[in-house]
Amino acid sequence: DSGVTQTPKHLITATGQRVTLRCSPRSGDLSVYWYQQSLDQGLQFLIQYYNGEERAKGNILERFSAQQFPDLHSELNLSSLELGDSALYFCASSVGEASGNTIYFGEGSWLTVV
Amino acid sequence: GESVGLHLPTLSVQEGDNSIINCAYSNSASDYFIWYKQESGKGPQFIIDIRSNMDKRQGQRVTVLLNKTVKHLSLQIAATQPGDSAVYFCAEDPGSARQLTFGSGTQLTVLP
């Protein structure tokens, strides 16, 4: 158990809908990351927050947004869902944001868009 | 239409043998490298890491070797066990923005 908690574990939704994925980082970790894992793209970095502020953006679609709250939990919002958004979405956390801080991953949220 | 998936390199080893998993990284500016293990349906699990100022680091039953000249990483697992069966990913951290770049992974299967 990495200590990173993600909910829900699985969800199925229809195209055009909107979902919110939730993440609680490990106790004491200030940095939160979101990654997408799909069959054809592998693990792709989406976005990073540190202590409530956005720090880095990867290949995150405009239909997707995220935030980190004062209690350090984070949410990833996916809207106008398309079939191609079906993937595993991972949250990860680390103590700091400097290189060398180990990044620990949660168990992921399986999203199926039908 | 036919779906296209990642074609993972595979490695099959006998239980008790040593395993070597290789990874080529792309960014010569990367200064930190990590190996993750991912079991089916689970998240990537940290195994071992290494900074660019080192060329070898050992953990419990695992060793990571870094060759910066050819941008190559390897993970050695000693006395491979059935529980080691998983997909192994290397990841590189360019340091400036913590955007880990993951390799495509290697599927390790441990044969009884």
Interface residues (C-beta under 8 A of the other chain):
Chain A: S2 V4 S31 Y33 Y35 L39 D40 G42 L43 Q44 F45 Q48 R55 A56 G58 F90 S94 E97 S99 G100 T102 I103 Y104 F105 G106 E107 G108
Chain B: S3 V4 G5 L6 D31 Y32 I34 Y36 K42 G43 P44 Q45 F46 D49 R51 F89 A91 D93 P94 G95 A97 R98 Q99 L100 T101 F102 G103 S104 G105
